[in-house]
Amino acid sequence: MKGIILSGGAGTRLYPLTKVTSKQLLPIYNKPMIFYPLEKLLEAGIKEILIIVAPDHCGDYMKVLGSGKEFGPGVRFTYEIQDKPVGLAHAYIMAENFLDDGDSSAMILGDNLFDYDFTSAIQNFKSGGMVFAKEVPDPERFGVVKLDENNKAIKIVEKPKEFLSNLALTGMYLFDHRAVEIAKNVQASERGEIEITDIQNWYLQKGELNVEVLDGNWIDAGTFESYYRANQWAYDKEHKN
């Protein structure tokens, strides 16, 4: 399995901090933000990782991350520049050459921080799709999944206007090699984006989507409030002993 870190976007919600550099390179306590999702892929044994970045600060990423060799034996980074953010699912179109040997992929968002260890899920993944949900107080901000009594997904909606459930879909996605072609055939939504929920719903309709509900913390560090919480969380983790 190969890894993808989606780290594009303009970071407008964290302006003026992002006037200087990319949101995902801002510090979270003692490390750049992107180190946290990167470590989740590395601890699961993924060594080939595509990093998708915005054009304004692509050089900053290469300075911070380099080729990958500093992160362990056999670790290798590839970079792609996303000219403008047009939806999370667009990452799979950009990853077509990176995944050209039919690999499955684990994509994680560059501003998502987790306590959860994804190693078992990643190493045991065979085919289809797998997403990770977390109970939140404000599900209307996210893609949301509704589960049946057997914890099987029955409906997924992006930013639902009416309450569906309190299970938000987090920024980690496991898909097999079909994700690229699925993404290429997704029609843009009303907001002009290729939505990740359309890929999830494709697998759901095939009966091939599994959902794992997370314990521990999940922080989508894209606002000043969540950015502050992320720094406090990272500090507490570092000093818990």
C-alpha positions as CSV (number, residue, x, y, z in Angstrom):
1,M,0.0,0.0,0.0
2,K,1.1,3.5,-0.8
3,G,0.4,6.7,1.1
4,I,-1.0,10.1,0.1
5,I,-0.9,13.3,2.1
6,L,-3.2,16.0,0.8
7,S,-1.7,19.2,1.9
8,G,-3.0,21.8,-0.6
9,G,-5.5,24.6,-0.1
10,A,-5.0,28.2,0.7
11,G,-5.4,28.0,4.5
12,T,-7.7,31.1,4.5
13,R,-9.3,30.2,7.8
14,L,-5.9,30.6,9.5
15,Y,-4.9,33.9,7.8
16,P,-2.7,35.8,8.5
17,L,-0.6,32.9,9.9
18,T,-0.8,31.4,6.4
19,K,0.5,34.6,4.8
20,V,4.0,33.3,5.5
21,T,3.7,29.5,4.8
22,S,1.3,26.7,4.2
23,K,-1.2,25.8,7.0
24,Q,0.2,22.3,7.2
25,L,3.7,23.6,7.9
26,L,2.6,25.7,10.9
27,P,4.0,24.4,14.2
28,I,1.9,22.2,16.4
29,Y,3.8,22.5,19.6
30,N,7.3,21.2,18.6
31,K,6.8,19.9,15.1
32,P,5.3,21.1,11.8
33,M,1.6,20.1,11.5
34,I,2.3,17.7,8.6
35,F,4.6,15.6,10.7
36,Y,1.6,14.2,12.7
37,P,-0.3,12.7,9.7
38,L,3.0,11.6,8.2
39,E,3.9,9.7,11.3
40,K,0.6,7.8,11.1
41,L,1.5,6.5,7.7
42,L,5.1,5.7,8.7
43,E,4.1,3.8,11.8
44,A,1.8,1.6,9.7
45,G,4.8,0.6,7.5
46,I,4.0,2.8,4.5
47,K,7.2,4.0,2.9
48,E,6.2,5.4,-0.5
49,I,4.2,8.6,0.0
50,L,2.9,11.2,-2.4
51,I,2.6,14.7,-0.9
52,I,0.2,17.0,-2.7
53,V,0.9,20.7,-2.1
54,A,-0.3,24.1,-3.2
55,P,2.1,26.0,-5.6
56,D,2.8,29.0,-3.3
57,H,4.8,27.1,-0.7
58,C,5.9,23.9,-2.5
59,G,9.6,24.8,-1.9
60,D,8.9,25.0,1.8
61,Y,7.7,21.4,1.8
62,M,10.9,20.2,0.1
63,K,13.0,22.1,2.6
64,V,11.2,20.6,5.6
65,L,10.6,17.0,4.3
66,G,13.2,16.4,1.7
67,S,13.3,13.1,-0.2
68,G,12.1,11.1,2.8
69,K,15.4,9.4,3.6
70,E,15.6,11.3,6.9
71,F,12.4,9.5,8.1
72,G,13.8,6.0,7.8
73,P,15.3,3.4,5.5
74,G,13.5,3.1,2.2
75,V,11.1,6.0,2.9
76,R,10.6,8.0,-0.3
77,F,8.5,11.1,-1.0
78,T,7.0,12.2,-4.3
79,Y,5.5,15.6,-4.7
80,E,2.7,16.9,-6.9
81,I,1.5,20.5,-7.1
82,Q,-2.3,21.1,-7.0
83,D,-2.9,24.4,-8.7
84,K,-6.1,25.0,-6.9
85,P,-8.2,23.1,-4.4
86,V,-11.1,21.4,-6.2
87,G,-12.1,18.8,-3.7
88,L,-10.5,16.0,-1.7
89,A,-11.3,13.3,-4.3
90,H,-9.2,15.3,-6.8
91,A,-6.1,13.9,-5.0
92,Y,-6.8,10.5,-6.5
93,I,-6.7,12.0,-10.1
94,M,-3.4,13.6,-9.2
95,A,-2.1,10.3,-7.9
96,E,-2.9,8.3,-11.0
97,N,0.8,8.0,-12.1
98,F,1.9,7.4,-8.5
99,L,-0.6,4.5,-8.2
100,D,-0.1,3.2,-11.7
101,D,0.9,-0.3,-10.6
102,G,-2.6,-0.9,-9.1
103,D,-1.7,-0.2,-5.5
104,S,-4.2,0.5,-2.8
105,S,-3.7,3.8,-1.0
106,A,-4.1,5.3,2.4
107,M,-4.8,9.0,2.1
108,I,-4.6,11.3,5.1
109,L,-5.3,15.0,5.3
110,G,-2.3,17.1,6.2
111,D,-4.2,19.0,8.9
112,N,-5.8,16.0,10.7
113,L,-4.3,14.8,13.9
114,F,-5.1,11.5,15.5
115,D,-4.4,9.5,18.7
116,Y,-5.6,6.4,16.8
117,D,-3.1,3.8,15.6
118,F,-4.1,2.8,12.0
119,T,-1.5,0.1,11.6
120,S,-3.9,-2.9,11.9
121,A,-6.4,-1.4,9.5
122,I,-3.8,-0.5,6.9
123,Q,-1.8,-3.8,7.1
124,N,-5.0,-5.9,7.0
125,F,-6.7,-4.0,4.2
126,K,-7.4,-6.1,1.1
127,S,-9.9,-4.4,-1.2
128,G,-12.9,-2.0,-1.3
129,G,-12.9,1.0,0.9
130,M,-12.5,1.8,4.5
131,V,-13.3,5.1,6.3
132,F,-12.9,6.2,9.9
133,A,-15.7,7.9,11.8
134,K,-15.7,9.9,15.1
135,E,-18.6,11.2,17.2
136,V,-18.6,15.0,17.1
137,P,-20.9,17.7,18.5
138,D,-21.1,19.6,15.1
139,P,-21.5,16.9,12.4
140,E,-22.9,19.5,9.9
141,R,-19.3,20.7,9.3
142,F,-18.2,17.3,7.9
143,G,-19.1,14.4,5.7
144,V,-21.4,12.3,7.9
145,V,-22.1,8.5,8.0
146,K,-25.2,6.8,9.3
147,L,-24.7,3.2,10.6
148,D,-27.3,0.4,11.1
149,E,-27.6,-1.7,14.2
150,N,-24.7,-3.9,12.9
151,N,-22.4,-0.9,12.4
152,K,-22.6,-1.1,8.6
153,A,-22.8,2.1,6.7
154,I,-26.2,2.8,5.1
155,K,-25.9,6.5,4.2
156,I,-23.2,9.1,3.7
157,V,-23.9,12.8,3.1
158,E,-21.5,15.7,2.8
159,K,-22.2,18.5,5.3
160,P,-25.9,17.5,5.8
161,K,-28.4,20.3,6.3
162,E,-30.6,18.0,8.3
163,F,-29.4,15.8,11.1
164,L,-28.2,12.4,9.9
165,S,-26.0,11.2,12.7
166,N,-23.2,12.5,14.9
167,L,-20.5,10.4,13.2
168,A,-18.2,12.6,11.2
169,L,-15.9,11.0,8.6
170,T,-12.3,11.9,9.5
171,G,-9.5,12.7,7.1
172,M,-8.1,9.1,6.7
173,Y,-9.3,7.0,3.8
174,L,-8.3,3.5,2.6
175,F,-9.3,2.6,-1.0
176,D,-8.2,0.0,-3.5
177,H,-6.9,0.8,-7.0
178,R,-10.3,1.6,-8.4
179,A,-10.4,5.0,-6.5
180,V,-8.5,6.7,-9.4
181,E,-11.1,5.8,-12.1
182,I,-14.0,6.5,-9.7
183,A,-12.6,10.0,-9.0
184,K,-12.1,10.6,-12.7
185,N,-15.9,10.0,-13.3
186,V,-17.2,12.0,-10.3
187,Q,-19.2,15.1,-11.3
188,A,-18.4,18.3,-9.5
189,S,-20.8,19.2,-6.7
190,E,-22.8,22.5,-6.5
191,R,-19.8,24.1,-4.7
192,G,-17.6,23.1,-7.7
193,E,-15.6,20.3,-5.9
194,I,-15.0,16.7,-6.5
195,E,-16.3,15.3,-3.3
196,I,-14.7,12.5,-1.4
197,T,-18.1,11.4,-0.3
198,D,-18.9,10.5,-3.9
199,I,-16.1,7.9,-3.9
200,Q,-17.2,6.6,-0.5
201,N,-20.8,6.3,-1.8
202,W,-19.6,4.4,-4.8
203,Y,-18.0,1.7,-2.6
204,L,-21.0,1.9,-0.3
205,Q,-23.4,1.1,-3.1
206,K,-21.2,-1.9,-4.1
207,G,-21.4,-3.2,-0.5
208,E,-17.6,-2.7,-0.2
209,L,-17.3,0.1,2.3
210,N,-16.3,-0.6,5.9
211,V,-16.5,1.9,8.7
212,E,-14.4,1.9,11.8
213,V,-15.4,4.2,14.7
214,L,-12.4,5.8,16.4
215,D,-11.6,6.2,20.0
216,G,-9.1,8.8,21.2
217,N,-8.7,12.3,19.9
218,W,-9.2,13.5,16.4
219,I,-8.5,17.2,15.5
220,D,-9.1,18.8,12.2
221,A,-6.8,21.8,12.8
222,G,-8.2,24.1,10.2
223,T,-9.6,26.9,12.4
224,F,-8.0,29.0,15.1
225,E,-10.0,27.2,17.8
226,S,-9.0,23.7,16.6
227,Y,-5.4,24.9,15.9
228,Y,-5.2,26.0,19.6
229,R,-6.6,22.7,20.8
230,A,-4.1,20.8,18.6
231,N,-1.2,22.6,20.2
232,Q,-2.5,21.9,23.7
233,W,-3.1,18.2,22.7
234,A,0.4,17.8,21.3
235,Y,1.9,19.5,24.4
236,D,0.0,17.2,26.7
237,K,1.0,14.1,24.8
238,E,4.7,15.1,25.0
239,H,4.5,15.8,28.7
240,K,2.1,13.1,29.9
241,N,4.8,11.3,31.8
